């Protein structure tokens, strides 16, 4: 009898406090935290944690719980981890995703469960087009946009021919397609390499040399980017065939590429020296919290993802069951982005500026990235008209 009375009393307490389960904001974070590309995932995690610091570790007064999951750079693992976060952990939001193939494998799980997914990097063309969803947002870009900006720069720089090299997976195909969408010169050749295992690019570099092209365009993120650039220099091509890049030289690869990266042009929607006050604070606080490190665009996009989520939570006063209201708020991009003001297209991909970045050497010999020029303003991806959302 005493047990029965105790159980009845406990049940009454639960019924009297129905909001108890929602007293925290639960966020799942899927990225790569092991292997040679872990440096990217770690930078994303560091920046997300810094954003939470800046928010006082709370959103609308509720503590934030983040569950980090390692996808191992494998689509099947990423899908399993996404399923765990949705089905077992019952998170309110999922963030992260470096790799387009991992995101595409995980997408259906989030959309079917109506769990908001914010891509802080991967931007496959399908996500911007036919697979767009009310529950999916990006704080980065659509894959084609950055190389398309580089194509515009190459046109303005008088480049007449190019040889294209990239990895054979969703993002690699998007990147080379993006360059071809704007570049007006001749494409002398196009090579796709095994991803992510191939790190020897001697055959592709030899083909580029033999093609007669005056330049090379390449997309290789992370460790592959460091390997490619160093092999390009070792092959003696740096003084012969100028290299144009997207996502190949950044703060995670620069310590390995060193002076080989000098004179290599890249395009990006965020560079650490963008002059807005939010970005200045982010860079300074990141370097203070993580001595010896500089934030990359991966981190900046993860930081913005936390701020986007916070804007939605505040708008509904912490009631994350109000999904329509959260969606409407996120569509406003009503937060202080590190890239400056931007707006969302109908497909929830940012409409934003893209900049020319270069590697510079400081007075003490340290290398860093610098904004050289604005290539294009208010750029919208070319797949938005395939998205059924209006």
RAWO-V342284 format. One record per backbone hydrogen bond with DSSP energy under -1.0 kcal/mol. NH is the residue of the N-H (numbers start at 0). CO is the residue of the C=O. E is the energy in kcal/mol with one decimal. If there is no record, write none. Layout:
NH,CO,E
NH,CO,E
This chain:
4,0,-2.7
5,1,-2.3
6,2,-2.6
7,3,-2.3
8,4,-2.4
9,5,-2.5
10,6,-2.4
11,7,-2.1
12,8,-2.0
13,9,-2.1
14,10,-2.5
15,11,-1.9
19,16,-1.7
21,18,-1.2
22,19,-1.6
24,62,-2.5
26,64,-2.9
27,92,-3.0
28,66,-2.7
29,94,-2.6
30,68,-2.2
37,34,-1.7
39,36,-1.4
40,36,-1.1
41,37,-3.0
42,38,-1.6
43,39,-2.2
44,40,-2.6
45,41,-2.9
46,42,-2.2
47,43,-2.3
48,44,-2.6
49,45,-2.0
50,46,-2.2
51,47,-2.0
52,48,-2.1
53,49,-2.4
54,50,-1.3
55,52,-1.8
56,51,-3.6
58,61,-2.4
61,58,-1.9
63,56,-1.6
64,24,-2.8
66,26,-2.8
68,28,-3.2
70,30,-2.8
73,70,-2.1
77,73,-2.7
78,74,-2.3
79,75,-1.9
80,76,-2.7
81,77,-2.2
82,78,-2.5
83,79,-2.2
84,80,-2.2
85,81,-2.2
86,82,-3.2
87,83,-1.9
88,83,-2.3
90,84,-1.9
91,25,-2.6
92,25,-1.4
93,115,-2.5
94,27,-2.8
95,117,-1.3
96,29,-3.4
102,98,-2.3
103,99,-2.6
104,100,-1.5
105,101,-1.3
106,102,-1.5
109,105,-1.3
110,106,-2.5
111,107,-3.0
112,108,-1.2
113,110,-1.3
114,109,-2.6
116,134,-2.9
117,93,-3.0
118,136,-2.7
119,95,-2.7
121,96,-2.5
127,123,-1.0
128,124,-1.3
130,125,-2.6
131,128,-1.7
135,132,-1.5
136,116,-2.5
137,347,-1.8
138,118,-2.6
142,122,-3.6
144,141,-2.2
147,143,-2.2
148,144,-2.0
149,145,-1.9
150,146,-2.3
151,147,-1.7
152,148,-2.0
153,149,-2.6
154,150,-2.1
155,151,-2.2
156,152,-1.7
157,154,-1.6
158,153,-2.5
161,185,-2.3
162,214,-1.6
163,188,-2.6
164,216,-2.0
165,190,-2.1
167,192,-3.2
168,166,-1.8
172,168,-2.3
173,169,-2.1
174,170,-2.9
175,171,-2.1
176,172,-2.0
177,173,-2.7
178,174,-2.0
179,175,-2.0
180,176,-1.4
181,178,-1.2
182,178,-2.4
185,159,-2.8
187,161,-2.7
190,163,-2.5
192,165,-1.9
197,193,-1.4
204,200,-2.4
205,201,-2.0
206,202,-1.9
207,203,-2.2
208,204,-2.2
209,205,-2.2
210,206,-1.2
215,241,-2.4
216,162,-2.4
217,243,-2.1
218,164,-1.4
225,221,-1.4
226,222,-2.3
227,223,-2.8
228,224,-2.2
229,225,-1.9
230,226,-2.2
231,227,-2.6
232,228,-2.0
233,229,-2.3
234,230,-1.9
235,232,-1.8
236,231,-1.8
239,236,-1.3
240,236,-3.3
243,215,-2.9
244,264,-2.0
245,217,-1.4
253,249,-2.7
255,252,-1.7
256,252,-2.0
257,253,-2.8
259,256,-1.8
260,257,-2.0
261,258,-1.3
263,260,-1.9
265,356,-1.8
267,354,-2.1
273,270,-2.0
279,275,-2.0
280,276,-2.2
281,277,-2.2
282,278,-2.6
283,279,-2.2
284,280,-2.9
285,281,-2.6
286,282,-2.2
287,283,-1.6
288,284,-2.4
289,285,-2.8
292,289,-1.9
299,295,-2.3
300,296,-2.2
301,297,-1.6
302,298,-2.7
303,299,-2.2
304,300,-1.6
305,301,-1.7
306,302,-1.8
307,303,-2.5
308,304,-2.3
309,305,-2.4
310,306,-2.0
311,307,-1.5
312,308,-2.5
313,309,-2.7
314,310,-1.6
315,311,-1.2
316,313,-1.4
317,312,-2.9
318,315,-1.8
319,317,-1.3
321,318,-1.8
322,320,-1.9
325,321,-2.0
326,322,-2.7
327,323,-2.3
328,324,-1.9
329,325,-2.6
330,326,-2.1
331,328,-1.3
332,329,-1.7
334,332,-1.6
336,334,-1.3
339,336,-1.4
342,350,-1.5
344,348,-2.2
347,344,-2.0
350,342,-3.5
351,378,-1.6
353,375,-2.5
354,267,-3.6
355,372,-3.0
356,265,-3.1
357,369,-2.2
359,367,-3.0
361,365,-3.6
364,361,-1.9
367,359,-2.2
369,357,-2.7
371,355,-3.3
372,355,-1.0
374,353,-2.1
375,353,-1.6
378,351,-3.2
385,382,-2.2
386,383,-1.4
